[in-house]
Amino acid sequence: MYKHYIEINENNFITKVFSNIFEQPNENSILLRDTRDGHAYLITKNVQSQLQNMQGYYKYKWINKEVVELSEEDYINANIELYKSTLITKYSQESFEKRQVLIPDYRIQNLLLGVIYSEYTLQNALDTINKFKLEYYRLKHLIDIAENKAEIDTIVSNYPNGVVIL
């Protein structure tokens, strides 16, 4: 009879599921108890099909010698560093995209070459870019110090809506 195994990482997230029909276990492999109804087979079949969700968060943990599926809130909190990293990347991209709408790169290059625009000056463009940069670092700091998803979800971006004219 074939046996079913899992492997876990340092936080007890299940990172691998297999049976000895295809692969031999090693010292890190955990043998799942098999019951007469094929419970271990069903667990491995279900877990193996999707160890991670679309965002890369592990969905299952090994808790008290049982495979436990985490709720969305639980696996985000359990993978909080990955969630933070994803949001920081999102805010960085958002910052560049919104700035690009207000001040396209070609205009910055033209301003540096001395082209004069009636709407704003090189200094206005630099002040606007700086505001975007400051807002991104404010958001990054708030995300870095947040302890859970609920805290992070209260953070709202406040990028400039127009060119900064002082």
MONORVEN-V740039 format. One line per field, one symbol per residue. ss: DSSP state (H for helix, E for strand, L for the rest). A space follows every 50 residues. Layout:
ss=???
This chain:
ss=LLLEEEEELLLLEEEEEEELLLLLLLLLLEELLLLLLLHHHHHHHHHHHL LELLLLLELEEEELLEEEELLHHHHHHHLHHHHHHHHHHHHHHHHHHHHH HHLLHHHHHHHHLLLLLLLLLHHHHHHHHHHHHHHHHHHHHHHHHLLLHH HHLLLLLLLLLLLLLL
